[in-house]
Amino acid sequence: MPERVYLDWNATTPLRVEARAAMLAAYELIGNPSSVHAEGREARRLVEDARAELATAVGALARNVVFTSAGTEANALALSPGLRGRSGEPVRRLLISAIEHASVLAGGRFPAENINQIRVTRSGVVDLDHLRELLTGGPPALVSIMAANNETGALQPVAEAAGIVHAAGGILHVDAIQALGKIAFNINAMGADLATFSAHKIGGPKGVGALVMTEGVAALDPVLRGGGQELGRRAGTENVAGIAGFGAAVKAALQALPEDAVRMTSLRDRLGNGLQGIAGATVFSDDVRRLPNTVLFTAPGLKAETAVIGFDLEGIAVSSGSACSSGKVQPSHVLSAMGYDATVAQGAVRLSLGWSTEPEDINRALEAWRKLGNTLLRG
């Protein structure tokens, strides 16, 4: 039997060898990173080295990096009523794009009546005119717009949105979980006030995330209270080994980014063009800037769940959208927000590539789709 092909990198990535080595070394340490003795200081050094690595990678100061248990917790921590930014006024409402990850759509700790959604275009890009409209005439808002959509791969106009948000006295949070390691991301260049990240999307371990803030963001309200870890912003003993793996993965991903982005873009385009030539397939958001590794497609009459099983039986791992929701038989909320009806939204299949994806993997995916398309869509 041929080796399996993994094309679900947006769901999670393999552990990088650098991250594995860093974690194994960390597991040998005894100390609690909050202890003042030599053993504790050694553990603390690993945490702070990783904090500095992530801060440098995204253009922030190390003291403004807060480690969490996952990207979901980082998003929940960021979505805090009362946050203050450049204007000094606390935010009282939350504006989120309609294509955000479920952890952002949940609204953090904002009451439901204080949350509004920002429309997106047919191409899956945030409607900046609607953002301006929502910001007009109300109290200061926290606005949450992802850097890149996890399903379509569409890149969002974060820098333009930042100008609009700040002019209205608001604060901008950017879920950059899918962006880190795939495109260049600098929190200051993007104009973001807060950004969130997740280790396992870049070759780090599962169960580690981070919230990064710019200078001037104040009144962050902890979700977890207890000890004074993370400068009082997130209680709980730090996951030293996981954080060490996160830092090592960040360093490795950023070093490989220029070469990986070019190579994956070429493979992505060959995959997308090949899919569209078989069984009338359509690729979503192919008319806008996308992540270099993501292809979301469908075909008339296709059922995503059936297609995912079919690919799996052919030895290829793909998904029907966000891994957090892939077990649910329901239309993609991203495609619904883009204006597609339920029939189309229920038939979307996502293929996402990574640093070890080879041309032969693309060939096998296209051959599998040729076989599945002719079988699943017959008649």
C-alpha positions in Angstrom: 0.0 0.0 0.0 1.3 3.5 -0.8 2.0 5.9 2.1 -0.8 8.1 3.1 -0.9 11.7 2.0 -1.6 14.3 4.6 -3.4 17.4 3.2 -5.1 18.7 6.3 -2.3 21.1 7.6 -4.8 23.8 8.5 -6.3 21.5 11.1 -2.9 20.6 12.6 0.7 20.0 11.6 3.2 17.4 12.3 5.6 18.1 15.1 8.8 19.7 13.8 12.0 18.0 14.8 13.2 21.2 16.4 10.1 21.4 18.6 10.4 17.7 19.5 14.0 18.2 20.6 13.2 21.3 22.6 10.3 19.5 24.4 12.4 16.4 25.2 15.0 18.6 26.8 12.4 20.5 28.8 10.9 17.3 30.1 14.2 16.6 31.8 13.9 19.7 34.0 12.5 19.4 37.5 11.8 23.0 38.5 8.6 25.0 38.6 9.2 28.2 36.5 7.8 30.3 39.4 10.3 28.9 41.8 13.3 31.1 42.7 15.9 28.4 43.1 18.3 27.2 40.4 15.9 24.5 39.1 13.1 26.9 38.9 15.2 29.5 37.1 16.3 26.9 34.5 12.6 26.2 33.7 11.9 29.9 33.6 14.7 30.5 31.1 13.0 28.1 28.6 9.7 29.9 29.0 11.3 33.3 28.6 13.4 32.2 25.6 10.2 31.0 23.8 8.4 34.3 24.8 11.3 36.3 23.2 11.2 34.1 20.1 7.5 34.6 19.4 7.8 38.3 20.3 10.6 38.8 17.8 8.8 36.9 15.1 5.7 39.1 15.2 7.3 42.4 16.1 6.2 42.7 19.7 7.9 43.1 23.1 8.4 40.0 25.1 6.6 41.4 28.1 3.4 41.6 26.0 3.3 37.9 25.2 0.8 35.8 27.3 1.0 32.0 26.9 -2.3 30.1 27.1 -3.5 26.5 26.7 -4.6 27.0 23.1 -5.6 29.5 20.4 -9.2 29.2 21.7 -8.2 30.4 25.2 -6.1 33.1 23.7 -9.1 34.4 21.7 -11.3 34.2 24.8 -8.8 36.2 26.8 -8.5 38.8 24.0 -12.3 39.4 23.8 -12.5 41.3 27.1 -15.1 44.1 27.7 -13.4 47.1 29.2 -10.1 46.8 27.3 -8.5 50.2 26.7 -6.4 51.2 23.8 -5.0 54.4 22.2 -8.1 56.4 22.9 -8.1 55.5 26.6 -11.8 54.8 26.5 -12.9 51.2 27.5 -14.6 49.1 24.8 -18.2 48.3 25.4 -19.2 46.3 22.3 -17.7 43.7 20.0 -17.7 43.6 16.2 -16.6 40.4 14.6 -16.4 39.3 11.0 -19.0 36.7 9.9 -16.2 34.3 8.9 -14.3 34.1 12.2 -13.3 30.9 13.9 -15.9 29.5 16.3 -13.9 30.6 19.3 -14.3 34.2 18.2 -17.9 33.9 17.1 -18.6 32.8 20.6 -17.9 36.4 21.6 -15.6 35.9 24.6 -17.1 37.6 27.6 -19.2 40.2 25.8 -23.0 39.9 26.3 -24.8 38.7 23.1 -26.7 42.0 22.8 -23.4 43.9 22.5 -22.1 41.8 19.6 -22.5 42.5 15.9 -21.2 40.7 12.8 -19.4 42.4 9.9 -20.5 41.2 6.5 -18.1 39.7 4.0 -18.0 39.8 0.2 -18.8 36.9 -2.1 -15.0 36.3 -2.3 -14.8 35.9 1.5 -13.2 39.3 2.3 -14.4 41.6 5.1 -16.7 44.4 3.9 -14.9 47.5 5.1 -17.8 49.8 4.3 -20.0 47.7 6.6 -17.3 48.0 9.3 -17.4 51.8 9.0 -21.2 51.7 9.2 -21.2 49.6 12.4 -18.5 51.8 14.1 -20.5 55.0 13.5 -22.4 56.5 16.3 -21.7 53.9 19.0 -19.4 53.5 22.0 -15.8 52.3 21.4 -15.7 48.8 20.0 -13.3 45.9 20.1 -13.2 44.6 16.5 -12.0 41.1 15.7 -10.9 40.3 12.2 -8.8 37.2 11.3 -5.6 37.6 9.3 -6.5 34.6 7.0 -9.6 32.4 6.9 -9.0 28.9 8.0 -11.4 27.4 5.4 -10.9 29.5 2.2 -7.5 30.8 2.9 -8.6 34.3 2.0 -6.4 37.0 3.4 -8.2 39.8 5.1 -7.6 43.6 4.8 -6.3 43.9 8.4 -4.1 47.0 7.9 -7.0 48.9 6.2 -9.4 47.8 8.9 -6.9 49.0 11.6 -7.0 52.5 10.3 -10.8 52.5 10.3 -11.0 51.0 13.8 -8.5 53.4 15.4 -10.1 56.4 13.8 -13.3 55.4 15.6 -11.5 55.0 18.9 -11.6 51.3 18.8 -9.3 48.4 19.4 -8.4 45.7 16.8 -7.9 42.0 17.6 -6.5 39.8 14.9 -6.7 36.0 15.0 -3.4 35.2 13.2 -3.5 31.5 14.0 -3.6 30.5 10.3 -1.2 33.2 9.2 1.9 32.6 11.3 4.5 30.7 9.4 2.6 30.9 6.1 2.8 34.7 5.4 4.7 37.5 6.9 2.9 38.9 10.0 4.0 41.9 12.1 1.6 43.1 14.7 2.7 46.8 14.3 2.8 46.8 10.5 -0.7 45.3 10.5 -1.9 47.9 13.0 -3.3 45.2 15.3 -3.6 45.9 19.1 -3.9 42.2 20.0 -3.1 39.1 18.0 -3.5 35.4 18.8 -1.5 32.4 17.8 -1.5 28.6 18.2 1.6 26.3 18.4 0.2 23.3 16.6 -0.5 25.2 13.4 3.2 25.8 12.8 4.8 22.5 13.8 4.6 23.0 17.6 2.7 20.8 20.1 -1.0 20.8 20.6 -2.3 22.6 23.7 -0.3 25.8 23.6 -1.3 29.2 22.4 -0.5 32.8 22.9 -2.0 36.3 23.1 0.3 39.1 22.0 -0.4 42.8 22.7 1.1 46.0 21.6 2.2 48.7 24.0 -0.7 50.8 25.3 -3.3 48.1 25.6 -4.6 48.1 29.1 -7.2 46.5 31.4 -7.0 43.0 30.1 -9.3 40.9 32.3 -7.9 37.4 33.1 -10.0 34.4 32.3 -8.2 32.3 34.8 -7.4 33.7 38.2 -5.2 32.4 40.9 -1.4 32.7 41.0 0.5 35.6 39.4 1.8 33.7 36.4 2.1 35.5 33.0 2.3 38.9 34.9 -1.1 38.2 36.4 -2.8 37.9 33.1 -3.2 34.1 33.0 -3.0 32.0 36.2 -1.7 28.5 36.2 1.7 26.8 36.1 3.1 27.3 32.6 3.4 24.3 30.3 7.2 24.5 30.1 7.7 21.7 27.6 4.9 22.9 25.3 6.0 26.5 25.4 9.6 25.4 24.6 8.3 23.5 21.6 6.2 26.5 20.6 9.3 28.7 20.6 11.4 26.2 18.6 8.6 25.8 16.1 8.3 29.6 15.6 12.0 29.9 14.9 12.0 27.0 12.4 8.9 28.2 10.7 10.1 31.8 10.2 13.5 30.6 8.9 11.8 28.4 6.3 9.0 30.8 5.4 10.4 32.5 2.3 11.2 29.2 0.5 8.1 27.3 1.8 5.7 30.1 0.7 7.0 30.1 -2.9 6.9 26.3 -3.1 3.5 25.9 -1.6 2.0 28.6 -3.7 3.1 26.7 -6.8 1.7 23.4 -5.5 -1.6 25.1 -4.4 -2.1 26.6 -7.8 -1.5 23.3 -9.6 -3.9 21.6 -7.2 -6.6 24.2 -7.7 -6.3 24.3 -11.4 -6.3 20.5 -11.6 -9.4 20.2 -9.4 -11.3 22.7 -11.5 -10.6 20.6 -14.6 -12.4 17.6 -13.2 -16.2 17.1 -12.6 -17.0 20.9 -12.8 -15.2 21.7 -9.5 -15.1 25.3 -8.2 -12.4 26.7 -6.0 -13.6 29.4 -3.5 -11.9 32.7 -3.0 -9.5 32.1 -5.9 -10.0 35.7 -7.1 -8.5 37.2 -4.0 -5.2 36.9 -2.1 -5.0 33.6 -0.3 -2.7 31.6 2.0 -0.1 29.9 -0.1 -1.3 26.4 1.1 -5.1 26.4 1.1 -7.7 25.2 -1.5 -11.4 25.0 -0.6 -13.5 23.5 -3.5 -16.8 21.9 -4.3 -18.7 20.5 -7.3 -22.4 20.4 -8.2 -24.1 17.8 -6.0 -21.0 17.0 -3.9 -21.5 16.0 -0.3 -18.5 16.9 1.8 -18.8 14.1 4.3 -18.9 11.5 1.6 -16.0 13.1 -0.3 -13.8 13.3 2.9 -14.5 9.6 3.5 -13.7 8.8 -0.2 -10.4 10.7 0.0 -9.6 8.9 3.2 -10.2 5.5 1.6 -7.8 6.5 -1.1 -5.2 7.2 1.5 -5.5 11.0 1.5 -6.4 13.1 4.6 -8.5 16.1 3.8 -11.3 17.9 5.7 -14.7 19.5 5.2 -13.7 22.8 6.8 -12.6 23.8 10.3 -11.4 20.7 12.2 -13.2 22.1 15.3 -16.5 21.6 13.5 -15.8 18.9 11.0 -17.7 16.3 13.0 -20.9 18.3 12.6 -23.2 17.7 9.7 -24.0 21.3 8.9 -23.2 23.9 6.2 -20.0 25.9 6.4 -20.8 29.2 8.2 -18.0 30.8 6.2 -19.6 29.9 2.8 -23.0 30.9 4.2 -21.6 34.3 5.2 -20.2 34.6 1.6 -23.7 34.2 0.2 -23.7 30.6 -0.9 -26.8 28.5 -0.2 -26.8 25.5 2.1 -26.5 23.0 -0.8 -23.2 24.5 -1.8 -22.0 25.1 1.7 -22.5 21.5 2.6 -20.3 20.3 -0.3 -17.1 22.1 0.4 -13.9 20.1 0.8 -10.6 21.7 2.1 -7.1 20.6 1.1 -4.3 22.3 2.9 -0.6 21.8 2.3 2.6 22.1 4.4 6.3 22.1 4.4 6.7 18.5 3.5 4.0 18.3 0.8 5.5 17.1 -2.5 4.4 17.3 -6.1 3.6 13.6 -6.0 1.1 14.3 -3.2 -0.7 16.7 -5.5 -0.7 14.1 -8.3 -2.3 11.6 -5.9 -4.9 14.1 -4.7 -5.9 14.9 -8.3 -6.1 11.3 -9.3 -8.3 10.5 -6.2 -10.6 13.4 -7.1 -10.8 12.2 -10.7 -11.9 8.8 -9.4 -14.2 10.2 -6.7 -15.8 12.9 -8.9 -16.7 10.4 -11.5 -18.2 8.1 -8.9 -19.8 10.4 -6.4 -21.4 12.8 -9.0 -22.5 10.2 -11.5 -26.0 11.1 -12.6 
